Amino acid sequence: MFGKDNNLTNLYSQVKLSIVKFAKYESIKFKHITYY
């Protein structure tokens, strides 16, 4: 039970991290596009 919960939490944090990275990358790209 705890193992499953832990895996789920790890997965969630990994997904959250990649979403944050993606959002940062997208916003930088967006700024880059709007800059030019």
C-alpha positions as CSV (number, residue, x, y, z in Angstrom):
1,M,0.0,0.0,0.0
2,F,2.7,2.5,1.0
3,G,4.9,1.4,-1.8
4,K,2.1,2.1,-4.3
5,D,1.4,5.5,-2.7
6,N,5.1,6.4,-2.8
7,N,5.4,5.4,-6.5
8,L,2.4,7.5,-7.3
9,T,3.8,10.5,-5.4
10,N,7.1,10.1,-7.2
11,L,5.4,9.9,-10.5
12,Y,3.3,12.9,-9.7
13,S,6.3,15.0,-8.7
14,Q,8.2,13.9,-11.9
15,V,5.2,14.9,-14.0
16,K,4.9,18.2,-12.2
17,L,8.6,18.8,-12.7
18,S,8.4,18.1,-16.4
19,I,5.3,20.3,-16.8
20,V,7.1,23.1,-15.1
21,K,10.2,22.6,-17.3
22,F,7.9,22.5,-20.4
23,A,6.0,25.6,-19.3
24,K,9.3,27.5,-18.7
25,Y,10.6,26.4,-22.1
26,E,7.3,27.4,-23.8
27,S,7.2,30.8,-22.1
28,I,10.8,31.4,-23.2
29,K,10.0,30.4,-26.7
30,F,6.8,32.5,-26.6
31,K,8.8,35.5,-25.4
32,H,11.4,34.9,-28.1
33,I,8.7,34.8,-30.8
34,T,6.9,38.0,-29.4
35,Y,10.3,39.7,-29.1
36,Y,10.9,39.4,-32.9
